[in-house]
Amino acid sequence: MKKINTGERSLIQRHIHRDNQGGFERKLWELIEVADSTNLDRLAEGFPEHVAAYRAYSNTSGWWHELLARADAEYRASKTLLIPMKWGGVLKVHN
């Protein structure tokens, strides 16, 4: 199973834990979500995984559910729970 990359993990954070996402990531997603195709290509030069995740989410039916299934499988395999903290950062809890 394909491992979740930084952009995919950030997209999950964007949709599930929006209030806990850091300021830079939040602003990056705001830019990605409103960018036209030319500017989206430019953003992809610096943030290829984020833009690829956005494009897959926007254009590929079933991709989001597949991503969540991969995230769940990755969690179960690692048995590590990553808890976003309100003040920033992540708390790792090993089962």
C-alpha atoms as a printed R data frame, in Angstrom:
   type eleno elety resid chain resno       x      y       z
1  ATOM     1    CA   MET     A     1   0.000  0.000   0.000
2  ATOM     2    CA   LYS     A     2   1.300  3.442  -0.928
3  ATOM     3    CA   LYS     A     3   2.528  5.449   2.049
4  ATOM     4    CA   ILE     A     4   0.789  8.766   2.743
5  ATOM     5    CA   ASN     A     5   2.936 11.733   1.737
6  ATOM     6    CA   THR     A     6   3.205 15.189   3.283
7  ATOM     7    CA   GLY     A     7   0.617 16.777   1.000
8  ATOM     8    CA   GLU     A     8  -1.939 14.031   1.586
9  ATOM     9    CA   ARG     A     9  -1.418 14.182   5.353
10 ATOM    10    CA   SER     A    10  -1.841 17.953   5.245
11 ATOM    11    CA   LEU     A    11  -5.064 17.603   3.235
12 ATOM    12    CA   ILE     A    12  -6.465 15.208   5.828
13 ATOM    13    CA   GLN     A    13  -5.519 17.726   8.508
14 ATOM    14    CA   ARG     A    14  -7.226 20.465   6.466
15 ATOM    15    CA   HIS     A    15 -10.519 18.598   6.329
16 ATOM    16    CA   ILE     A    16 -10.645 16.776   9.654
17 ATOM    17    CA   HIS     A    17  -8.723 18.994  12.083
18 ATOM    18    CA   ARG     A    18  -9.025 22.377  10.367
19 ATOM    19    CA   ASP     A    19  -8.821 24.394  13.600
20 ATOM    20    CA   ASN     A    20  -5.529 22.708  14.554
21 ATOM    21    CA   GLN     A    21  -3.753 23.370  11.272
22 ATOM    22    CA   GLY     A    22  -0.844 25.795  11.493
23 ATOM    23    CA   GLY     A    23  -1.025 29.240   9.932
24 ATOM    24    CA   PHE     A    24   1.310 28.509   7.020
25 ATOM    25    CA   GLU     A    25  -0.469 25.284   6.036
26 ATOM    26    CA   ARG     A    26  -3.855 26.981   6.365
27 ATOM    27    CA   LYS     A    27  -2.778 29.862   4.105
28 ATOM    28    CA   LEU     A    28  -1.180 27.461   1.623
29 ATOM    29    CA   TRP     A    29  -4.435 25.531   1.275
30 ATOM    30    CA   GLU     A    30  -6.382 28.765   0.904
31 ATOM    31    CA   LEU     A    31  -4.091 29.703  -2.007
32 ATOM    32    CA   ILE     A    32  -4.311 26.261  -3.594
33 ATOM    33    CA   GLU     A    33  -8.109 26.231  -3.363
34 ATOM    34    CA   VAL     A    34  -8.546 29.543  -5.202
35 ATOM    35    CA   ALA     A    35  -5.661 29.313  -7.691
36 ATOM    36    CA   ASP     A    36  -6.343 29.179 -11.419
37 ATOM    37    CA   SER     A    37  -4.553 26.480 -13.414
38 ATOM    38    CA   THR     A    38  -1.538 28.687 -14.200
39 ATOM    39    CA   ASN     A    39  -0.976 29.631 -10.570
40 ATOM    40    CA   LEU     A    40  -1.702 26.086  -9.425
41 ATOM    41    CA   ASP     A    41   1.129 24.926 -11.695
42 ATOM    42    CA   ARG     A    42   3.378 27.539 -10.096
43 ATOM    43    CA   LEU     A    43   2.416 26.421  -6.594
44 ATOM    44    CA   ALA     A    44   3.179 22.827  -7.640
45 ATOM    45    CA   GLU     A    45   6.796 23.819  -8.263
46 ATOM    46    CA   GLY     A    46   7.252 24.509  -4.547
47 ATOM    47    CA   PHE     A    47   4.634 22.209  -3.063
48 ATOM    48    CA   PRO     A    48   4.211 19.290  -5.487
49 ATOM    49    CA   GLU     A    49   2.689 16.856  -2.982
50 ATOM    50    CA   HIS     A    50   0.111 19.363  -1.754
51 ATOM    51    CA   VAL     A    51  -1.006 20.307  -5.269
52 ATOM    52    CA   ALA     A    52  -1.076 16.672  -6.400
53 ATOM    53    CA   ALA     A    53  -3.258 15.812  -3.395
54 ATOM    54    CA   TYR     A    54  -5.582 18.727  -4.176
55 ATOM    55    CA   ARG     A    55  -5.882 17.729  -7.829
56 ATOM    56    CA   ALA     A    56  -6.589 14.099  -6.933
57 ATOM    57    CA   TYR     A    57  -9.152 15.177  -4.325
58 ATOM    58    CA   SER     A    58 -10.839 17.523  -6.803
59 ATOM    59    CA   ASN     A    59 -10.782 15.326  -9.892
60 ATOM    60    CA   THR     A    60 -10.689 11.642  -8.934
61 ATOM    61    CA   SER     A    61 -13.867  9.972  -7.791
62 ATOM    62    CA   GLY     A    62 -13.323  7.867  -4.672
63 ATOM    63    CA   TRP     A    63  -9.811  9.186  -4.063
64 ATOM    64    CA   TRP     A    64 -10.677 10.801  -0.703
65 ATOM    65    CA   HIS     A    65 -12.146  7.584   0.694
66 ATOM    66    CA   GLU     A    66  -9.139  5.625  -0.574
67 ATOM    67    CA   LEU     A    67  -6.831  8.138   1.127
68 ATOM    68    CA   LEU     A    68  -8.688  7.803   4.422
69 ATOM    69    CA   ALA     A    69  -8.495  4.008   4.145
70 ATOM    70    CA   ARG     A    70  -4.732  4.258   3.542
71 ATOM    71    CA   ALA     A    71  -4.393  6.595   6.552
72 ATOM    72    CA   ASP     A    72  -6.314  4.143   8.720
73 ATOM    73    CA   ALA     A    73  -4.195  1.218   7.519
74 ATOM    74    CA   GLU     A    74  -1.001  3.194   8.119
75 ATOM    75    CA   TYR     A    75  -2.139  4.023  11.642
76 ATOM    76    CA   ARG     A    76  -3.040  0.418  12.406
77 ATOM    77    CA   ALA     A    77   0.276 -0.816  11.023
78 ATOM    78    CA   SER     A    78   2.298  1.649  13.045
79 ATOM    79    CA   LYS     A    79   0.049  1.530  16.095
80 ATOM    80    CA   THR     A    80   1.039  5.114  16.670
81 ATOM    81    CA   LEU     A    81  -1.656  7.661  17.288
82 ATOM    82    CA   LEU     A    82  -0.790 11.186  16.167
83 ATOM    83    CA   ILE     A    83  -2.818 13.760  18.074
84 ATOM    84    CA   PRO     A    84  -2.643 17.353  16.796
85 ATOM    85    CA   MET     A    85  -2.200 19.672  19.756
86 ATOM    86    CA   LYS     A    86  -4.097 22.933  20.066
87 ATOM    87    CA   TRP     A    87  -0.903 24.959  20.582
88 ATOM    88    CA   GLY     A    88   0.809 23.284  17.606
89 ATOM    89    CA   GLY     A    89   2.859 20.197  17.114
90 ATOM    90    CA   VAL     A    90   1.794 16.590  17.409
91 ATOM    91    CA   LEU     A    91   1.636 14.266  20.390
92 ATOM    92    CA   LYS     A    92   2.664 10.691  19.528
93 ATOM    93    CA   VAL     A    93   1.038  7.947  21.571
94 ATOM    94    CA   HIS     A    94   2.321  4.407  21.021
95 ATOM    95    CA   ASN     A    95  -0.105  1.576  21.660
